[in-house]
Amino acid sequence: MFKSWFREGVVYQIYPRSFNDSNHDGVGDLLGIIDKIPYLKTLGVDIVWLSPVYASPNDDNGYDISDYRAIQPEFGTMEDMELLIKLLHEANIKIVMDLVVNHTSDEHPWFVKSAQNDPNYRDFYHWKPTKGNWTSFFGGEAWSYHPERKEYYLHLFSKKQPDLNWDNPAVREAVQDICRFWLDKGIDGFRCDVINIIAKEDGLPNGRFSVVLQGKEHYLNHPKIHGYLQELKEKVLSNYDCFTVGETVFATPDIAAKYQDEKVRELDMMFQFDHMAADCHFVKWFPKPFHPINLKKPLSKWQLGLNGRGWNTLYLENHDQARSISRFGHPDWHDESAKMLATLIYFQQGTPFIYQGQEIGMTNAHFTELSQYRDIESLNIYKLARKTLHYSHKKTMKLLAKASRDNARTPMQWNSTNNAGFTDGTPWLSVNPNHIDYNVEKAINDPDSIFHYFRKIIELRKQLPVVIYGDYHDLCFHHRRLYAYHREWQNEELIILCNFSKKPLEIPKSIHLSGYELILNNVLETQLVMSPYEARVYYKKIK
C-alpha cells in the first residue's frame, strides 16, 4: 500500500454559489472563498474541492460548461481564481477542481459547430438520424432533435448538456489540453464528474427495457473507458503531482479495483453510491425507511472489498445528496447525530470528504413551495412524478423535501443575522431558517460544538497512522443498533462504537476493551451504557 498526500489529507468541498458572497449579488464567489481561507485553516482541512466555476449558462448550476478556460463572471475573474490558488497554497491547502467532460453545454462552441456540421467538429458529439430509447439521469428521454442538423443528439442529463464523443481522438486531445491548462495554473487534481459513463457502445443501440436509466448497459463502465483514462494518465496526469477522484455511478469494489490498479492508476480513488441507497430503493427518488444495517452493509462491503486493492472516499454528503443528519440522524439528538455520523465514516480507511456546512450540522432545506426550488433535476422529477406516476402535489413535494439536491445547496450559515451572513443581497436560494441555531459563529464559540468535534477527528487522523492506513474489521456486524468496527495498523489499534438509535445501549460482551484508552466521544459524561446516538473511539498502542 503506497502512502501519499491525497490519502492522508482531508478534503473540504465548496459549492461556490452557496459558500460566501463578497459583492452582494446573492451568489457566492471566488473572493468570498478567499475571505474564508482562515476558517478552512482553523478547521484543519488539507485540500479544497471546488465545484465548477467555469463559464456556463447555468442550466445545471455550472455542470453545463460553455468555456473550460474562462471563469463564470458571477464568480469573478481568472485573476481571482489565480489568487485563490496562490493563497490556498500559501496556507498549505491544495485545490482540486471539477472536471466535467462527459458533456458540455449546448452553448459551447464545439456543439454549435457540430450542429452546423463543421467538418472539424461534426463528430465531437453523439448524433443519430433516428431517436434512440435511452433515458436521462434527470428523467425523460436522452435524445433530442436538433432542427439545424436535422438529427438527434445524446444527452444523458439535461437537453442543454450534450454528451461528448470520446471515440473521437480530437475530443480526447481537447480534454487533455484543458487538464494541462489548469494543472499549469497550479491546481492539484480533478474530481472527474460521472467519469465511468464517458464511453458509449459503437452504434449507440437501443437499450433493454428498464424502469431506471434505460440503455445504461451500453455506456456504464464500458470497456473502452480504460483506454481513454490510461491515455489521459500517460499524456498528462503522470507529469504532475496531482490526483484524480472519479464520480462513478453503479460501481462495485471489483470494478473500482480495475480503475485503481496501482500499475495504471486510471483513477486514484472513486466516489461510489451504494451507501447512498440506505434510505431508498436503488435511486433516491424511491424512498424507503432507513435502518442502520442498510448503511453498514455497503460501507463494510467497500472497506473489505478495496482493502489492499484501492482507496475509499469517505463521505455522507455532497452537492447532489440531501443532508446526512436529515437522512440518518435524529432531530431530537441533532448534535449527537452529527458527531456520531462523522465518527462512523471518518475513522474508516479512505480519504475524508467534508461538504460545506456538514461541520456545523446543517440540515435539509425545509422548503414548502415548488417556487423555492432551483435544481433542474428536482423540477424535472416533479413534472415526471405528476404526469407519469400520477403523484399528488403533496406527495411529490414530500419527495422533493427528502431527496432534492437543493437540500445541500442552501447558503452556508455563517452567523445568525439576516441571510445567515452569506450575503447582503437577495440569496439565489433561500437560507435555511435554522441558521439562527446552527451557524459558524456560534459553533466556533462553543468548545463542545460539532465544528470542534470535526477538528478533533482531523487532529487524530494527523496523529495516528492507524486511522488512515489501518485494516478494517467489523464487530457485531448483525447488531441492529450498534455500528462497531476495529482498525489495526502496525503497532496501533482502534475500536469505534456508534449507537445508531434513540435508546441507551449496552456494549456487547464480545467487544473486549481491556487495554484500550477512550480518546474521543460525543457526550459530556461517558457511562457504562451508551447514550442515544453516542459515538466512542478507543485506542491501544501495542508495545
Secondary structure as GFF3:
##gff-version 3
##sequence-region A 1 543
A	DSSP	alpha_helix	5	8	.	.	.	ID=ss1
A	DSSP	beta_strand	11	14	.	.	.	ID=ss2
A	DSSP	three_ten_helix	16	18	.	.	.	ID=ss3
A	DSSP	alpha_helix	30	35	.	.	.	ID=ss4
A	DSSP	alpha_helix	37	43	.	.	.	ID=ss5
A	DSSP	beta_strand	47	50	.	.	.	ID=ss6
A	DSSP	beta_strand	54	55	.	.	.	ID=ss7
A	DSSP	beta_strand	67	71	.	.	.	ID=ss8
A	DSSP	three_ten_helix	73	75	.	.	.	ID=ss9
A	DSSP	alpha_helix	78	90	.	.	.	ID=ss10
A	DSSP	beta_strand	94	99	.	.	.	ID=ss11
A	DSSP	alpha_helix	109	115	.	.	.	ID=ss12
A	DSSP	beta_strand	127	128	.	.	.	ID=ss13
A	DSSP	beta_strand	143	146	.	.	.	ID=ss14
A	DSSP	beta_strand	151	154	.	.	.	ID=ss15
A	DSSP	alpha_helix	169	184	.	.	.	ID=ss16
A	DSSP	beta_strand	189	192	.	.	.	ID=ss17
A	DSSP	three_ten_helix	195	197	.	.	.	ID=ss18
A	DSSP	three_ten_helix	216	218	.	.	.	ID=ss19
A	DSSP	alpha_helix	224	235	.	.	.	ID=ss20
A	DSSP	three_ten_helix	237	239	.	.	.	ID=ss21
A	DSSP	beta_strand	243	247	.	.	.	ID=ss22
A	DSSP	alpha_helix	253	260	.	.	.	ID=ss23
A	DSSP	beta_strand	269	271	.	.	.	ID=ss24
A	DSSP	three_ten_helix	274	277	.	.	.	ID=ss25
A	DSSP	alpha_helix	293	306	.	.	.	ID=ss26
A	DSSP	beta_strand	313	314	.	.	.	ID=ss27
A	DSSP	alpha_helix	324	328	.	.	.	ID=ss28
A	DSSP	three_ten_helix	331	333	.	.	.	ID=ss29
A	DSSP	alpha_helix	334	346	.	.	.	ID=ss30
A	DSSP	beta_strand	351	355	.	.	.	ID=ss31
A	DSSP	three_ten_helix	358	360	.	.	.	ID=ss32
A	DSSP	three_ten_helix	370	372	.	.	.	ID=ss33
A	DSSP	alpha_helix	376	387	.	.	.	ID=ss34
A	DSSP	alpha_helix	393	403	.	.	.	ID=ss35
A	DSSP	three_ten_helix	405	408	.	.	.	ID=ss36
A	DSSP	three_ten_helix	418	421	.	.	.	ID=ss37
A	DSSP	three_ten_helix	433	436	.	.	.	ID=ss38
A	DSSP	alpha_helix	440	444	.	.	.	ID=ss39
A	DSSP	alpha_helix	450	463	.	.	.	ID=ss40
A	DSSP	alpha_helix	465	469	.	.	.	ID=ss41
A	DSSP	beta_strand	471	475	.	.	.	ID=ss42
A	DSSP	beta_strand	482	489	.	.	.	ID=ss43
A	DSSP	beta_strand	492	499	.	.	.	ID=ss44
A	DSSP	beta_strand	505	506	.	.	.	ID=ss45
A	DSSP	beta_strand	517	521	.	.	.	ID=ss46
A	DSSP	beta_strand	529	530	.	.	.	ID=ss47
A	DSSP	beta_strand	535	541	.	.	.	ID=ss48
###
